[in-house]
Amino acid sequence: MSVTSQSRSTASTGHTRPATIKWLAALLGLLTVGALQGGIAMVVDPLEPLGMPVSYLDGTPIDDYVLPGLFLLGIAAACLITIAGLFFRWDWNWAAPIEKRIGHRWPWLAALATGGVLLIFEIIELFLVPFHPVMHPLLIVGSLAIIALVLTPSARSYLKRT
């Protein structure tokens, strides 16, 4: 997998980076911290991570928190890679055909996909596990904010494929 840095001096100075990209990176960073915390806790203690009893999973197709933990670790990894792509403006050879087709650089699609996958996951989770009055609304709003930021004209322009 070939990774190169495009216009490193422009990307590292931050002078041309719009506020929407900075907010997007901040939201992805917060999501990374939470996903790492939850993911590690679920994999280390799959029967009662962070005090959540396995009975919350009654009625779901899984018996413990290992798979949700791995999902959260995957979300954390996707967020970290996307943040790096936003700031270092990496070009990946394998992503070039996708970028050409969508007209935007791969971090644009990665952030959009991360927000979308998290939103779908949280909506499904609302129907399967007991409602959490803070976590569910927070993650739904966060995923919607990620999607909204990616779709702003300034973010689309910054991440447009040249």
N, C-alpha and C positions, 0 to 999 in steps of 0.2 A: 504494500500500500504506500503510494508516494504522497507525501505531504510537503507542500511548499508554502512559503509565506509571501503573499502578494502585498506590495506597498507597505512594508512593515513600519516605515517611519510615519506614514500617515495614520496607520492604525494605532500605533503606540502613543502618539501625541494626544489623541482624543479631540483635536480641534475640529475635525470634520464629522465626528461621530454625533448624531442627533440625540437629544434627550430621550427619545423613545427607545433607542438601542440601549442606553444606559439603564433605563427603567426595566427593560426586558431582561437584561443581564442580572439586575438586582433581584427580580422576581424568580428567575431561574436559579439564582444562587440561594435564595431562601428555600425554594422547593428542594434543592439539592440537600441542604442541611436537614430538613424535615424528613426527606425520603431516606437519607442515610441513617438517621436515628431510628426511624420506624423499621426500615428494612433489616438493619443489623439486629435490633431487638427481636424481631419476628423469626429470624433465622436461628439466633442463639437460643431463644426460648419459645418454641413454636406452640406451646400449650397455654401460656399466659403472658404474652409480651406486654410490657408497660401496663400490667394490671388488667388487660382485656381477657376475660375468660373465653375458652374455646367454645363455650355455649353460644357466643355471638354468631358462630358459624353454622348453627343449626339451620337447616333449610337451604344451605348452599352446597355446591358440589364438592367442597373440600372439607377435610377433617381437622386441619391445623393451619397455622399461619406461615408455613414455609413458602408456599407459592405466592401469597401476597407480599411476603418479605422479599422474595427474589424479584417480583414485579417492581417494588419500590427501589431496590438497588439498581435495576435497569433504568428506571426513570432518573435516578441520581446520575448514573453514568451518561445518559443522553443529555441531561442538563449541562454537565461539566464539559462535554465535547462541544455542545452548542455554544456555551459561553466562550470557550477557547476560539471557536470559529468566528464568533462575532468580533472578538478583540484582536486576534492575530490574522484574520482574513485568510485562513488556510485555503489552498486550492487542493482538492483531492482529484486525482485523475479519474477514478471510478465514478465520481459524481458529475463529471462534465456533461455526459449525455442527459442526465436528469436536469441539470441546471439549464442546459440549452432548451429543453422541452418546456420548462416552467418559466424561464426568463429571469430567474432569481438564483442567487448563490445558495448553496446547500444549507447554511445556517438558518435561512428564512424558512425553508421547508421543515427542517429539524425542529425549530421552535413551534411552528404551526402544528406539526404532528404531535409534539410533546403535550402542548395545550389541549389538543383534540382528544388524544388518548386518555389523558388524565380526566378530562370532563366526562367522557363516556364511562370510564371506570367509576367515577364518583356517582354518577347518576344510577348506574347498575347497583352499586353498593348501597345506595339509599333504599332500594327495594329488598335487599337481601340481609342486611345487618341492622341492628338497632341504630336509630338516628342519634348522632352526636351533635349537640347544639352548637358547638364551636368548630370542630374539625370539618364536618361535611360542608357547611356554608363557606368556610374559609377556603377550602380547596376548590370548590366550584367557582367562587368569585376569582380566585387566583388563576385558575385555568382559563376563565373567560377573559381576564385581564391580559394574559399572555397572548391569546388569540387576537384580541383587539389591538394590542401594541404591534404585533407582527403585521397587521393589516393596515396600519396607518400609512399615509402617503410618505412620510419621512423615512420610516423603516423600509418600506418597499423600495424607495429610491436609493437608500444607502445599500441595500442588499440586492439591488438589480444587477444582473449579470452583464458585464461589459464585454 
